[in-house]
Amino acid sequence: MEKKAFKAESQRLLDLMIHSIYTHKEIFLREIISNASDAIDKLCYLSLTDENVGLKREDFAITLSVDKENRTLTVSDNGIGMDADELENNLGVIASSGTYQFRQGLDKEAESDVIGQFGVGFYSAFMVADHITVISRKYGQEQAYRWESDGLEGYTIEPCTRDAVGTDIIMHIKPDGDEEPDEYGQYLQEYALRRLVKKYSDYIRFPIKMMMPHSQVKEGSPQDKPEYEEVLAWETLNSMVPLWQRMKADVTREEYDKFYQERFGDPAAPLSVITVSAEGAVTYKALLYIPSQAPSQYYTEDYKPGLQLYASGVMIMDSCADLLPDYFNFVRGVVESPDLSLNISRELLQHDRQLKVIGQNLEKKVRADLEKFLKDDREGYEKFYENFGRQIGYGIVSDGGESRKDSLKDLMMFYSSTQKKLTTLKEYVERMKEGQKCIYYAAGESIAAVDKLPQTELLKDKDYEVLYLTGETDEFVLQALMNYDEKPFRSIVDGDLELGDEEEHKDDSESAELMQFVKETLGDKIKEAKVSHRLKTHPVCLTAGEGFSFEMEKYFKNFQMPEPIKAERILELNVDHPAVKAMAAALATDRDKAALYAKILYDQANLIAGLPLEDPSAYTDMVAQLMQ
């Protein structure tokens, strides 16, 4: 029998496909099953007009068979089959696709969602097989043909027999190497094959069957001490109809939750389920979930954001990060579309208009669902915000945030000093005191830390509501927004904060000498020392000058900056406090002691603000010296 050489510079092209196009060996099964599904689709389509086909839709199936002794894996279908010329053209000419030609001959409105367009998927089997035999009998013909190749020098085609129409792909699996003992042998294991079918081909529209081992009671064994034996029985490995393709009214919340938990490995039920069905310029369906808790790896490099992407029942990507913006990376789910443009390996996606349209629509849908979630289930939304609220903030402060801030600002929440719970900016504005011009806030590491800031005392007395910002991006968010409903945001630790007509002004001239002394003592550590009009029980506090706040300073310390970012420090002193009075008294009799007071009070102000001391040891020495 004459061996024919591959066409189209086959050897170089075949080597490229095996070693470069596909990134994971395991996808070979996806490709072979997809080809089998395409073949069945063709015959199923013909059966609509040709009664001689003699098969109903429920008669079509794909079967997997394993022969461990001979190391063969066989994928069989009862589809349209191929004759000798088609074996020659489809398998002998790499990148020639019978599916593509078939689609070209269809009416544009014919609904046949065959997906093999490039004619290269078959050759992915050579990643795991060193010899492949194809036995095929075309519909309408009695003669079958055998195509064989080792993927190296060429192939042979000869007549053979096959009882029925269809195709068998017999793959002789490569031997395992010493370094990876089960590198190829895993593809002869029933449970490994079932896993791959569930992962990549679970929603192929025809049943994928395989003989699977099952345990049953041995016939004739005693009932009180039954004996068990392992038997093989046909099992359908795929679901065929995905949950997102079913009518929403026909699916229970329990089914949605179970799918999420099984698919994404989360033991907790999701907070919210979002279903999307769109037809038009781009047709797609989506099933999205908002988790009830952040995954353990969520804030690590190991977390892989993105949605699972399907085309005609075949999983194309396990994590397509381009379908949703980064600030929605907590959303899990699946998207399926017949309109996607696939690349040659069917592993990656060409970044085309369809993908962008789907992504933009999904972003709007998730945002609208969160708005509804906030309105209809406040408790549930607050739980969501505790886990993923910072992501909404990232959406405002990240690149492109300027265009998104108006649509995201009402999703932000902050702790309220008066309500003692999370509140929205809209709710804050609705509660503002008559004549109040600003939205007041304070930033810190925790609610408890912010609540103890000396600057909060006067506002509490005047019953002003203050937003406590404890998220690392919260202050950046308010700066990006600048105002809400034309009410500017003001930090209560700003050095020039004024409370309008309600603020009580005092004559500070008597303390001018003391303030000058404190400034000279501390030097460049502070921009200014001034009499405080906001402190009541505390002796001292630090306020920030123009530019960066103290929380911003702390935030940027986590990054390697060319120049360290440092907020301007204004030291405010309560001249009515005994400690400040003691310093003033010492200034007249013992300037060294007064300087000691000034340094200690400055360090205390840093501690209150949550800022590190330059020299903790020196601080303790100064306190000890004062106690002597």
N, C-alpha and C positions, 0 to 999 in steps of 0.2 A: 504494500500500500504506500503510495507516494505521499510524503509529508510536504505540506504547503507552508511557505513562509508567510509570516504576518505582513500585511501591507501597511502603508503609511508610516514607514520607518518604525516598524512595530517594536523592535527591541528596545530602542532608546525611549520611545513613548511609554511602553509597558513598564519599563524600569522606573520612569518618572512617576507614573501613577501609583505603583506599589510603594515607593519609598518617599514620595514627596506630597502627592495630592491629599492622601488620607493621613490623619494624625493619630488615629487609634485603630489598632488591628480589629477590634471587636465590631466595628461598623460594617464589616463584610457581610454579616448576617442580615443587617438592615437592608443592604443593597440587593442581595439575592432575593430576599422576601419581597422587596418593593418591585423587582422585576417580575416575580411570580404573580403578584397582585395586578400588575399592568397587563400581563397575559390573560388573566381571568377577566379583567375589565373589558378587554377587547372582545372576547367571546361572549361575555354577558351582554355587551352592546349589540353584537350581531344577533343574539337570540331574540331581540325585540322585533326584528324584521324577518328572521329566518327560523321557521318552526322546526326545521330539520336538526337544529342544535340538540334538541331533546333534553336540555338541562334547565332546571329552574334555578333561581338565585340561591336558594338554600342548598343546592347540590354542589356548589363550588367550594373548594377548600384548598389550603396549602398544608402539606405534611412535612414534618422533619423526621428523619430516621437516622439512628446512630448504630454503627457497627464498630464496637470498640476493638475487637480482635483484628480487624483489617484496617482500623483507623480511618474510617470513612464517615462523612456526614452528608446526607442526601436531603435536598430540598425539592419537593415535587409539587406540581400543580396540575390542574385539569383545565388549563386555559387554552388559548388559541393554537399554541404550538408553532414550530418552525419547520420548513422543508429544507432541502439541501442548500438551495440558493440563499435562503434567509440565514442559515447557519454561516454560510460563507460571508455574506454581506454584514451581518450583525456581530459575529464573533471573530471573523477573520480580518475585518477592517475595524481597527480600534477607533472609537469615537463615532461610530455609525450607529444610529439609534432607530430601531424599528418602531419604537413608541412615538418618536418625533414624526416619522413618516406617516404613521397611522393617524396622528392628530392633524397633520396637514390635510389629510383626505376627508376629515370630518366636517360636517356643518359646524360653523362657529358656535351655534347655540346648542349643539349636542352636549349633553352632560355626561362626559366621560372623563373623570379626573385622574387620568393616568399621569404619572409623575416622572418616569424615566425619559429624559430628553437628550442626554449626552452620549449614551452608549458606552460609558466607561465603568459603570458601577459593577458590572460582572467581573471585571478584572481585579477588583479589590480582593476577591477570593484568593488570589495568588499570594496575598500577604500571609495567609495561614495554611495554604495548600500547595503541595509540590506537584500535584497532578490533578487535572479536572476533566471529568467526562460529562458530556451533555447528551442525553438521549431525548429526542423530541419527535413528536408526530403532529403534523399540522391538521387542523380541522378540515374535513372534506377529502382527506387522503388516507390511503391504507398503509402506505410505506412510511416507516420511521427511519431516522438517521442518527448516527452517533458521531459527535464531535469530540476530539480528545487533544489535550495539549499539556505540556509541562511548563508552559509559559516562557520557554527559553528560545528554542529554535523555530518553532512553528506548530502546526496542527494537522490533524487528519480528519477526514469526513468519509464515512462509509455507511451503507444501508444496514439497518438492523430491524428488530421488531419491538413494538410496544402495544400493549393490549388496547389502550384507549388514547384519546387525544390528550395532549399535554406535554409537559417537559419535566425531566429529572436532571438536577444539577448534583453530580456526585463529586465531592471534594475529598481527596486523599490528604489528610491533615499531616503537616510536617512533624518530624520527630522532635522531641523536646531536647533542649540543650542542658548541659551540666550546670550552668549558672542559674538558669530559670527552669527548674524541673517540670513545671506545669504550664510553661509559656503557651504551648499549642494544645496540649492534652485537655485543657479545660473546655475546649470546644467539642469535646466528645462526652462531656458530662451533662446529663439531662437537666439538672438544676441550674447549671451555668447558662445553658441555652434558654431555659425558661426566663431567667433573669434578663437576658439580652432582648428577648421578644417583648417582655413587659416594658423595658426601658425605651426601646426604639420603635417597636412595631405594634404596640398595644392596641392602636386604633385603626389598623388595617381593616377594611370593611368586610373581609372574608375570614372565616375561622382558620387559625393556624393550629394544627393538631400534632401531637407527638405522644408516643407510648411512654407513659410515666409509671414508675414503681409505686405501688400502693400496698399497704398492709391490710390483710383480712384474716378472719378466723379460719383456721384450717378445717376443712370438711372432716367430720367425724371426731373431732377433738372433744373432750369432756367439757360440759358447760361450766362446771365449777372451777376447772383449771384449763381454760381455753388456750390452744396453741395457735400461733400466728404464722402466716407465711407471706412472702412478698410476691405480688403478681404485677404484671404489666397491663395497663388499660389506657385506652385513648383519652387524652385530656386536651381540651381547648385552652390554649395558653393566653390568648388575647381577649380583651374586652369587646372589641369591635366598635361599639358605639360609645364615644366619649361623653362624659357628663355634660360638658359645655355644648354639645350638639343636641341635647334633649331640651324639650320645652321647659322653661323655668317653672311653670305651674305643675309639672309632673315630677319635680325633684324636691325632696324634703330638705329642711335645714340639716337634719341628721346625716343625710347622704352627702351634702356639701362638706360638712365638717369631717366626716370619715375620709372622704377623698383627700382633703387637705392634710389631715394627720398622717395618712399613709404615704402620700406622695412626697411630702416635705419633711417627714420625720419629726413632727412637732407633737408631743403628747397632749398639749393644750389645744382646745378648740379655738378657732379664730374669732376675733372680735366682730369682724364684718365680712360679708361676702358681696362681691360686685360682679354682675354678669353683663356682658356686652354682646350684642348681635347687630352688626352693621352691614348694610348692602348699599352699593352705589359705585363710586369711582374705585373704591377698594372694598372688597368683601372680606370680613373676618369675624371671628367669634373669640371672646375672651372670658376667662373665669379667673377673677382676681381675689386675693385674700389680704386682709389686714390682720397680722398676728396679734395675739393677746399679750405676748411678751417678746422681748428682744432675744434672739438666739445667743447662746453663750459666746459665739465667735463674732458677734455683730460688729463690734468696734475693734476688730483685729484684721490683719491682712489676709487671714484665711477665709474670711467671709466672702462668698461669691454672690453679688447681687445680680438680678436679672430674672426674666421670665422664660419659661420653657416655650420653645417655638416649634410649631408643627406646620407641615404642609401636606394636605391630603392624607392625614392620619399617620404620617411618619414624623418622628421627632428629628428636627434639624439641628437645634441647639438646645443644650441643657440650661444655659444661662445667657440669655440675650440681654445685655445691659443697656442696649441702645433703645429699647422700647419705652423706658421710663427715665426721667431725669434723675440725677444722683440724689436729690433731696427726697425722692420717693423710693429709695432703694430698699426699704423695708417691705415693700409690697411683694408678695409671692403669687404665682399663678401661671396660667398657660394661655397662649394665643395661637390660634390656627387660622391660616388664610390660604386659599388656593391661588392668590394673585401675587405671591412673593416670587421674586426673581432669584433663583438659586445659582450658585456658582457650580463649576464642573464637578466638585467632590460632594456636593449636597451637604457639606458640613458647615460652610460659612454662608453668609448672606451678602449679596451685593447691596451696598447702601444706596438704595434707589428711592424714588418718590413714594412708593407704596409703604416702605418701612417708616418714612418720616410722617406720613399721614396717619398711620396707625398709632405711632408714638404720641403725636400731638393730641389725637382724640382720646387716648388712654389717660394722658396727663389731665385733661379737662374732666374726664369721667371720675378719676380718683379724687380730684379736688372737690368736685360737686358732691361726691359721696361723703367726704369728710365734713363738708358744710352741713349736710343733712344729718350726719351722725351727731354732730355737735348740737343741733337743734332738737333731735328726737330722743337722744340717749346721752344726757349730760354726764352721768356717772361712767358710762362706757367710754365716752370721749376723753374724760379726764384720765382714765386708766391708759388709754392710747397715748395721751400726751406725756404722761410720766415716762413712757418707754421710748417714744419717737418724736417728742416735741422739738428737740434740738434740730431734727432734720428739716422741719418747717422753717426754722430760723436760718438754716444753711441755704434754703431756697431763696431767701431774701438777700443774704449778704454775699452769696457766691456770684460767679460770673453770670450775667444776664438777670440778676436779681431786680434791677431797676424796672424791668418790664413785668416782673411777677409780683412785686411787693403789694400792689393794690388788691390782687386776687388772693394773697396769702395772709395779709395782716389780720384778718378776722378769724384766722385759725390759730393765732398765737394766744397763749395763756400765761399769766403770771400770778404769783401769790399776792393776795391783797392783805394789807396790814389791818384793815377794818373788818373785812369779811372772813378772815382767817381760812381762806381757801383759794383755789385758783379762780381767776376771773379773766374775761376778755377785755380788750381795749374799749370795745363798744360799751360794755357794761360799766366800766370805770367812768367813761365820759357821761353816761346817763346819771351817775350818782354824784357828779362833781358839785361842790358847794357853789352857791351863788357868788359870782364875782371871781371865782377861781379861774386863773388864766392858763395854768400849766398842769401837765400830768407829771406828778412827782414819782421818782423812783430811787432805789438804792440797790447797789450790787454787792454781792458777797458770796462766800463759799457755801453758805447754808442759810436757811430761814432764821435759825436761832442766832447765827452770827450777825446777820443784818439787823435783826430786831434789837440787838444790844448796842448798836452803834449810837454813840452820843448824839449824833445829828438827828436822830429820830425823835428825841424827847419833845422838842418844841412843836413839831408837826402833830405828834400824838395829843399834846395838850390842846391844840387848836382843832383837833378832830379832822385833820387832813388825811385822806387816803394815800398810802404810799405803795407802789408796786415793788415787791422784793424780787430782784433778778438774781437767780442762783445758777442759771445755765451759762456755760462758757461763752456762748455767742449772743446771749440776751441783750447785752449792752450794745453790741455791734448792730443788732437788729433795730433797736430804737434809734440809733444814730443814722442808720440807712433810711428809716421811715421819716425821721425828723419831726413829724407831727402826726396826730390822728384827729380827724375832723377839725383841722386848723388849730388844734391845741398842741403847742410844742412840748417836748419832753424835757424835764429838768431833773438832774441828779441832785439829791439833797446834800451830797458831799462837795458840790461845786463851791468854790471859794466866794463867788459873788452872788450866791443864792439870796434872793429877797422874797419875803412873803407879803409884799405889798403894804397896804396901809395898816395891816394888823401887826406888823413887826414893831417892836418897841426899841427905839433908838436911845442910846445913852451917850453922854459926853465922855469920849475916850482920851481926852487930852491929859488927864491925870495919870494915865497909864502909859503915856508915850515913851517915857524914859525906860520903863521896864521892858516894853516891846523892843525898843532899840537894843537894849542889853541882850535880850534873848537872841535877836538876829545876829549880833556880833559874836555871841558865844557859839552859836551853831554854824555860822558861816554859810558856805555853799550848800549845806544840807537842806536848807529851806529857802524858799523864795521870799517869804515874809512871815513875821510874827504879828498877830493882830488880836485885839480884844474880841471875844466871841459874844454874839447876841443870841445864840441859839442853845448854848449849854446851860444846864440847870444843876444837875447833880454831879456831873463829870468835871474834872479839872481841865481837861485838854482834849483836843481832837485834831486830826489832820484833814484838811480839805485840799482838793485838787485845783490847780490853776487851769489855764487854757490848754487845750490839747488833749492828751491822753488821761484817762482815769487810772486809779490804782488797780482796778480789776483788769484793765487792758494791759497794764504793766506786768501783772502776774501771768496773764495769758501768753504774752510774747516771750516770756522767759523760757517757755518750752521750745522755742525755735532758735536756731542759730542765726542771729542778726548781725550785720556788719557793725552796727552801733547799738548798744543796749538801749531799749526804750524805757524811759523813766518819766513818770508823771511829776509835774511841778508840785512841791509840797508847801502848803501854807499851814502854819501852826496856829491854831486858835486856842486862846487861853481864857478860862473863866475866872475873871479877877475877883469874883465873890467866893471862890472856893478856898478852903483853908490852906491847901498846898500851894496855890499861887500866891496867896497872902504871905505865906512863910517865905517864899522866894523874894517877894517884894521887900519884906522886912530885912532879909539877909543882905539884899543889895545895898542897904545903907550902912551895914556894919561889917559884913564879910563877903566880899565879891566872889571869892573862890567857892564859898558855900552856895551862893546864889547861882553860880555857873554849874555847880553839881546838880542843883534843883532843875535847872534848865535842860541839862542833858538827860536826866532821868525822866522828866516829863515828856521830852521828845521821843525817847525810846518807848515809853508807855503809849504814846499816841500811835506809834508804828504797830505795836502789838494789838491795839484796839482795831486798827485798820486791817489787820491780818497780813501785815508786811513783815518780812524778816529783819532781825536786828543785824547791823553790820558786825557787831562784836558782842555776842551774848555774855561772854565771860566778863567783859568790861562793865556791862550793865549790872551784873550781880555784885561786882566789886564796889560799884558806886552806891548801890542800895545798902550794902553792908557798912560802907564808910559812913553813910548818913545815919545809921542806927547806932553808931558808937558814941 
